[in-house]
Amino acid sequence: MSTGHTYSAIMARRAEIMRTAIGIDYDQYARGTLAFDYEGLLAGTGYDIETTRSVQQRTGVGDTPLVELTNVTALARAVAPPGKGARIFVKDEAKNPSG
């Protein structure tokens, strides 16, 4: 494993780091730039979707609250053309029960 400590050096070997750390080659589940074969990952680990959901629920994964940024929402609506405004939310990771 390369030992460069710059951000770009670490990111260049992130797949190798993940394989070494947890023994899963995530590259085999990538489907293009944005898609990921989640079912394939579960099948490869031996866990079905219901078991995974149960573990995630018990450990608080997926319970991170979304908080609307009302001032930013108001600003977006003020500068957007009619019908193009948005509600702006942020995930409040500080309140994430799973850490």
C-alpha positions as CSV (number, residue, x, y, z in Angstrom):
1,M,0.0,0.0,0.0
2,S,1.3,3.5,-0.9
3,T,2.1,5.7,2.1
4,G,1.3,9.2,0.6
5,H,-0.5,11.3,3.2
6,T,-2.0,14.0,0.9
7,Y,-5.7,14.1,0.3
8,S,-5.3,13.1,-3.3
9,A,-2.9,10.2,-2.4
10,I,-5.4,8.8,0.1
11,M,-8.4,9.2,-2.2
12,A,-6.4,7.5,-5.0
13,R,-6.2,4.4,-2.8
14,R,-9.5,4.5,-1.1
15,A,-10.7,1.2,-2.6
16,E,-7.6,-0.5,-1.4
17,I,-8.1,1.0,2.1
18,M,-11.7,-0.2,2.2
19,R,-10.8,-3.7,1.0
20,T,-8.0,-4.0,3.7
21,A,-10.1,-2.5,6.5
22,I,-13.3,-4.4,6.1
23,G,-12.7,-7.1,3.5
24,I,-15.3,-5.9,1.0
25,D,-14.4,-4.8,-2.6
26,Y,-17.0,-2.1,-3.2
27,D,-15.7,-1.6,-6.8
28,Q,-17.4,-4.8,-7.8
29,Y,-20.8,-3.3,-6.8
30,A,-20.4,0.0,-8.6
31,R,-22.7,0.5,-11.6
32,G,-21.4,3.6,-13.3
33,T,-20.7,6.9,-11.6
34,L,-23.9,7.2,-9.5
35,A,-25.4,3.7,-9.3
36,F,-24.6,1.0,-6.8
37,D,-25.8,-2.7,-6.6
38,Y,-27.0,-2.7,-3.0
39,E,-28.7,-6.1,-3.4
40,G,-25.5,-7.6,-4.7
41,L,-23.6,-6.2,-1.7
42,L,-26.1,-7.8,0.7
43,A,-26.0,-11.1,-1.2
44,G,-22.2,-11.0,-1.0
45,T,-22.2,-10.5,2.8
46,G,-24.9,-13.1,3.5
47,Y,-27.4,-10.7,4.9
48,D,-30.9,-10.2,3.4
49,I,-32.6,-6.8,3.2
50,E,-34.9,-7.5,6.2
51,T,-31.9,-8.4,8.4
52,T,-30.1,-5.4,7.3
53,R,-33.1,-3.1,8.0
54,S,-33.4,-4.6,11.4
55,V,-29.8,-4.0,12.3
56,Q,-30.0,-0.5,11.0
57,Q,-33.2,0.2,12.9
58,R,-31.7,-1.1,16.2
59,T,-28.6,1.0,15.8
60,G,-30.3,4.2,14.7
61,V,-29.0,4.2,11.1
62,G,-31.4,6.2,9.0
63,D,-32.8,8.2,11.9
64,T,-30.8,11.4,11.3
65,P,-33.2,14.3,11.5
66,L,-33.7,16.6,8.6
67,V,-34.0,20.3,9.6
68,E,-35.4,22.9,7.3
69,L,-33.2,26.0,7.0
70,T,-36.1,28.4,6.9
71,N,-34.0,31.5,6.3
72,V,-32.2,29.9,3.4
73,T,-35.5,28.6,2.1
74,A,-36.9,32.1,2.2
75,L,-33.8,33.4,0.4
76,A,-34.0,30.8,-2.3
77,R,-37.7,31.6,-2.9
78,A,-37.0,35.4,-2.9
79,V,-34.4,35.1,-5.7
80,A,-36.0,32.3,-7.7
81,P,-38.5,32.9,-10.6
82,P,-42.1,32.1,-9.8
83,G,-42.7,28.4,-9.4
84,K,-38.9,27.6,-9.0
85,G,-38.4,28.1,-5.3
86,A,-37.2,25.3,-3.1
87,R,-37.3,24.1,0.5
88,I,-33.8,23.7,1.8
89,F,-33.0,21.0,4.3
90,V,-29.9,19.8,6.0
91,K,-29.2,16.5,7.8
92,D,-28.4,17.2,11.4
93,E,-25.6,14.7,11.9
94,A,-25.0,16.1,15.4
95,K,-28.3,14.5,16.4
96,N,-27.5,11.2,14.7
97,P,-28.3,8.5,17.2
98,S,-25.8,6.0,15.6
99,G,-22.8,8.4,16.1
